[in-house]
Amino acid sequence: MAKRSIDNHATGLLLAGLALCALLMSLAFFLHLRRATDGHLEAAAAKARSLPGVTLMDGMAAGGRPGVIVTSMESDGQAARLGISVGDGVVSLNGTPISSLDQASAYLLHHPQPKIALGLRHADRMRVVMLDRPEGGR
């Protein structure tokens, strides 16, 4: 009877070891898949936010409402030539109202037109400028 008890104990240890190996392999696969997916999502988000020569960020718009603000831009880029300034509030994209960077990113990702009408608020004045998107927005 003692020999059978040792065999059951050894079999149990072997099965536990195999289960642990399977768990570790699953975890490694999950982490690899997640890293690959995160990289793809980051690239898509960066592409979605791409407006030529302009960096946007969530901030406070006029009246203390949440909004999207121009935080930096290329000094010799298209946006500067069109008179866009750091601190301008972006209120719409092609006439679609936006109030967050997530909304702007989603719009830009799903509407890859080569030109985009950027609705801006500057010093309580509204205006629209037409930006050419790089490679048609793609």
C-alpha positions as CSV (number, residue, x, y, z in Angstrom):
1,M,0.0,0.0,0.0
2,A,2.9,2.4,0.7
3,K,4.1,2.1,-2.9
4,R,0.7,3.1,-4.3
5,S,0.7,6.2,-1.9
6,I,4.0,7.3,-3.3
7,D,2.8,6.9,-6.9
8,N,-0.3,9.0,-6.2
9,H,1.9,11.7,-4.5
10,A,4.3,11.7,-7.5
11,T,1.5,11.9,-10.0
12,G,-0.1,14.8,-8.1
13,L,3.2,16.7,-8.1
14,L,3.6,16.0,-11.8
15,L,0.1,17.3,-12.6
16,A,0.6,20.4,-10.4
17,G,3.9,21.1,-12.2
18,L,2.3,20.7,-15.6
19,A,-0.6,23.0,-14.6
20,L,1.9,25.6,-13.4
21,C,3.8,25.4,-16.7
22,A,0.6,25.8,-18.7
23,L,-0.3,28.8,-16.5
24,L,3.1,30.4,-17.0
25,M,2.9,29.9,-20.8
26,S,-0.6,31.4,-20.9
27,L,0.6,34.4,-18.9
28,A,3.6,34.9,-21.2
29,F,1.3,34.7,-24.3
30,F,-1.2,37.2,-22.7
31,L,1.5,39.7,-21.9
32,H,2.9,39.4,-25.4
33,L,-0.5,39.9,-26.9
34,R,-1.3,42.8,-24.7
35,R,2.0,44.5,-25.5
36,A,1.4,44.1,-29.2
37,T,-2.2,45.4,-28.9
38,D,-1.1,48.3,-26.7
39,G,1.5,49.3,-29.3
40,H,-1.1,49.1,-32.1
41,L,-3.6,51.2,-30.1
42,E,-0.9,53.8,-29.3
43,A,0.0,54.0,-33.0
44,A,-3.7,54.4,-33.9
45,A,-4.2,57.1,-31.3
46,A,-1.2,59.0,-32.4
47,K,-2.3,58.8,-36.0
48,A,-5.8,59.9,-35.0
49,R,-4.4,63.0,-33.2
50,S,-2.3,64.0,-36.1
51,L,-3.0,67.4,-37.2
52,P,-0.1,69.0,-39.2
53,G,2.2,70.9,-36.8
54,V,-0.2,71.1,-33.9
55,T,-0.2,69.3,-30.5
56,L,-3.5,69.2,-28.7
57,M,-4.4,68.4,-25.1
58,D,-7.4,68.3,-22.8
59,G,-7.8,71.6,-20.9
60,M,-10.2,74.2,-19.9
61,A,-12.0,76.2,-22.6
62,A,-13.5,79.6,-22.2
63,G,-16.1,79.7,-19.4
64,G,-14.3,77.0,-17.5
65,R,-15.7,74.1,-19.5
66,P,-13.6,71.1,-20.4
67,G,-12.2,71.4,-23.9
68,V,-9.3,70.8,-26.3
69,I,-6.5,73.3,-26.3
70,V,-3.6,73.8,-28.8
71,T,-0.5,73.3,-26.6
72,S,2.3,73.5,-29.1
73,M,3.0,73.9,-32.8
74,E,5.7,74.1,-35.4
75,S,6.7,77.7,-35.7
76,D,7.1,77.4,-39.5
77,G,4.3,74.9,-40.1
78,Q,1.0,75.2,-41.9
79,A,-0.9,75.9,-38.6
80,A,1.3,78.9,-37.8
81,R,0.9,80.2,-41.3
82,L,-2.9,80.0,-40.8
83,G,-2.7,82.0,-37.6
84,I,-3.4,79.2,-35.1
85,S,-1.9,80.1,-31.7
86,V,-0.9,78.1,-28.6
87,G,-3.9,78.4,-26.2
88,D,-6.5,78.4,-29.0
89,G,-9.5,76.2,-28.1
90,V,-10.5,73.6,-30.7
91,V,-14.3,73.4,-30.6
92,S,-15.1,71.5,-33.8
93,L,-13.7,69.3,-36.5
94,N,-15.5,69.6,-39.9
95,G,-18.4,71.1,-38.0
96,T,-18.7,68.3,-35.5
97,P,-18.5,69.7,-31.9
98,I,-15.7,68.3,-29.7
99,S,-15.0,68.8,-26.0
100,S,-12.3,66.3,-25.3
101,L,-9.1,64.9,-26.9
102,D,-10.7,61.4,-27.0
103,Q,-13.6,62.8,-29.1
104,A,-11.1,64.6,-31.4
105,S,-9.0,61.4,-31.7
106,A,-12.0,59.2,-32.5
107,Y,-13.2,61.7,-35.1
108,L,-9.9,62.0,-36.8
109,L,-9.3,58.2,-36.8
110,H,-12.7,57.5,-38.4
111,H,-12.8,60.4,-40.8
112,P,-9.5,60.4,-42.8
113,Q,-10.3,63.3,-45.1
114,P,-7.3,65.0,-46.7
115,K,-8.5,68.4,-45.4
116,I,-10.1,69.2,-42.1
117,A,-12.0,72.3,-41.0
118,L,-10.8,73.2,-37.6
119,G,-13.2,75.3,-35.5
120,L,-11.2,77.5,-33.2
121,R,-11.9,79.9,-30.3
122,H,-9.3,82.6,-29.8
123,A,-9.9,85.5,-27.4
124,D,-13.7,84.8,-27.4
125,R,-13.7,85.0,-31.2
126,M,-14.7,82.0,-33.4
127,R,-13.1,81.1,-36.7
128,V,-12.6,78.1,-39.0
129,V,-9.3,77.2,-40.7
130,M,-8.7,74.5,-43.3
131,L,-5.8,72.2,-42.6
132,D,-4.3,69.7,-45.1
133,R,-3.8,66.5,-43.3
134,P,-0.6,64.5,-44.0
135,E,-1.1,61.7,-46.5
136,G,-4.8,62.4,-46.6
137,G,-5.1,61.8,-42.8
138,R,-3.9,58.2,-43.1
